[in-house]
Amino acid sequence: MDVKFGVYLPTFSRVKTGRELWNFCLESALIADKLGFESIWAPDHLLGFDSVERIGEPSIDMLESFTTITALAQATRSVKIGFSVLCLLFRNPALTAKMAATLDVISNGRLLFGLGAGWRKDEFKSYGYVWRPLKERLEESIEATEIIKRCWTMDKVYFKGKYYNIDGCEVKPKPLQKPNPPIWFGGVGLKALEGFMRISPDGWLAPPLRLEDLKYRIDAFNMKGRGLTIAMEMYTSIDVTSDKALENARRSVERWFGDSAEKVAEYDTSVQLPGGITVHYGATIGSPDHCIDVISRYVEIGVSHFVLHFMPLEATVEGLKMYAEKVIPYFSEYSSF
């Protein structure tokens, strides 16, 4: 099994804003491309995360995903580019198909089309979108995916559904990848996973999960038997010693949660940090050898792609270099990253 590594791009930050944030995101993408990482991924959010975790404080800067990824496609040469994940309900599906096809052309066939149904009520309401129950959001997302796939593969699309009516849509040029760019779905809830299995996806991009929780979902939906590529976002703090990595992780958690021990306690325990702070599921925090050990356990249950989410995000550049030098070579017998 090939083991591949990507990076969750720092498209948002509490310490960098505007142009400074973009420049750092660009630098991270260029270094990932140069070092031979397989992919770069941008989250698709309309509001910064402060609006969720620190109610009452101003939202942080958040770069829009489509424009960011398109700019990075032009700046890079070989690294694949993806959405982690695109909320299908923020954009008309026919227009999304057109935009994604153009992006695949611009990138010379490097698009990884990650999709999801959205999960933040505040984003929907603040931007004027209708917030529906999960069942309806899944139905609409599945309908949107069907339209997108038809637009990529058919000359002219007519579609009459519960949520969308398309009357003769033509998407030209078509994506370079045939029959279409790889389709990955995000999500973790059992209802969401069951729903997205209906779109015949190429892969599942899981959020950070404990080993046992991830394995349960892989087995419950026979993902390996279906031939799905299994990827997981993984929070990571890496340094020459575990103590330094733990200290970096502690500062990252404190930055996001401040003194809210109650909020931190809601997360599952996986790593105990100095000061009694806990980092939640799906994290690998420590020396290169420790990171290799944790990642190897996930490889054993079928995970072949790891999207690294560095703690803090401002440590992305140095983290990429250390992973390329100290961690990824260990997996060379499995991977051609």
Secondary structure as GFF3:
##gff-version 3
##sequence-region A 1 337
A	DSSP	beta_strand	4	8	.	.	.	ID=ss1
A	DSSP	beta_strand	12	13	.	.	.	ID=ss2
A	DSSP	alpha_helix	18	35	.	.	.	ID=ss3
A	DSSP	beta_strand	39	42	.	.	.	ID=ss4
A	DSSP	alpha_helix	50	53	.	.	.	ID=ss5
A	DSSP	beta_strand	61	62	.	.	.	ID=ss6
A	DSSP	alpha_helix	65	75	.	.	.	ID=ss7
A	DSSP	beta_strand	80	83	.	.	.	ID=ss8
A	DSSP	beta_strand	86	87	.	.	.	ID=ss9
A	DSSP	three_ten_helix	88	90	.	.	.	ID=ss10
A	DSSP	alpha_helix	93	106	.	.	.	ID=ss11
A	DSSP	beta_strand	111	116	.	.	.	ID=ss12
A	DSSP	alpha_helix	121	126	.	.	.	ID=ss13
A	DSSP	alpha_helix	134	153	.	.	.	ID=ss14
A	DSSP	beta_strand	157	160	.	.	.	ID=ss15
A	DSSP	beta_strand	165	169	.	.	.	ID=ss16
A	DSSP	beta_strand	183	186	.	.	.	ID=ss17
A	DSSP	alpha_helix	190	196	.	.	.	ID=ss18
A	DSSP	three_ten_helix	197	199	.	.	.	ID=ss19
A	DSSP	beta_strand	203	206	.	.	.	ID=ss20
A	DSSP	alpha_helix	211	220	.	.	.	ID=ss21
A	DSSP	beta_strand	229	238	.	.	.	ID=ss22
A	DSSP	alpha_helix	242	257	.	.	.	ID=ss23
A	DSSP	alpha_helix	261	265	.	.	.	ID=ss24
A	DSSP	beta_strand	271	272	.	.	.	ID=ss25
A	DSSP	three_ten_helix	274	276	.	.	.	ID=ss26
A	DSSP	beta_strand	278	279	.	.	.	ID=ss27
A	DSSP	beta_strand	283	286	.	.	.	ID=ss28
A	DSSP	alpha_helix	288	300	.	.	.	ID=ss29
A	DSSP	beta_strand	305	310	.	.	.	ID=ss30
A	DSSP	three_ten_helix	313	315	.	.	.	ID=ss31
A	DSSP	alpha_helix	316	322	.	.	.	ID=ss32
A	DSSP	pi_helix	323	327	.	.	.	ID=ss33
A	DSSP	three_ten_helix	328	333	.	.	.	ID=ss34
###
